[in-house]
Amino acid sequence: MIEPVEGVEPQRARCITAPNPSVLTLTGTNTWVLFEPDAERCVVVDPGPADDAHVDAVLAEVERSGCEVALILLTHGHADHSGAVDALHAQTRAPVRALDPAWCRGTVSLQDREQIDVDGLVLQVMATPGHTADSVCLHVPRDGALLTGDTILGEGSSLIAWPDGRVGPYLESLKRLRDLAAAGASLTLLPGHGPLVLWGLPALDTLIAHRAKRLDQISNVLDAGSSTVGEIVAAVYGLPGPALRDVVVAQVQAQLEYLSATGNARAADALHR
Ligand SMILES: [Zn+2]
């Protein structure tokens, strides 16, 4: 049994939250500015939505840090993270890198396990598919910190919207992140939405348990006679409001696809009904 150790406030990360709060984006998208102390160049992770005022706020934080932007990174391609990529790229001339080559500007795509060094700021890339196929997390070893994008949120659980979102890869990604958290003295999570999470290991255990519980619930309602996506949504999630209905349906489909792939014939039937 590994006792969790409280994480520490990161020294190398500053957060600017975009003014796009919603039921899905929580308080808004977090843009992170990362730099090694006394460095002349920094990295911006997730420029945020297409919002000029937010881009100005990010550039103001960059100026306060005394750095120039050397590199722009994306944790994944969703518009609330990537909408400002071209505006920030145009204003800073910094190259853009993501796992998906379609988002890269002036350079090549990120690779799993790649190490990036910008003026002494070390980042390790971890491909963590699940929320989307192109999701990555970025480990900042010297801060014991992990930028999680939407793979882990600061509150609640991530959306896995089938077919781009997939439960099997997501569970593997959570396991890999848990191994990282268990291997170090601490891991502070810096999410794409919501507050930072100082205790990474118990947070990961909670998320892994939550996913297992949801899959059990869906398996049980299938056994009890629910046979369509709509019936399962109602039985497990109640009646989601209009803003959430489509994403809850896609979330249920993702779980049915996973159960189907693990041999649950009722899930395979329900997936397309
Ligand atoms: Zn997302």
Boltz pocket constraint, residues with backbone or C-beta under 6 A from the ligand:
constraints:
  - pocket:
      binder: B
      contacts: [[A, 76], [A, 78], [A, 131], [A, 150]]
      max_distance: 6.0
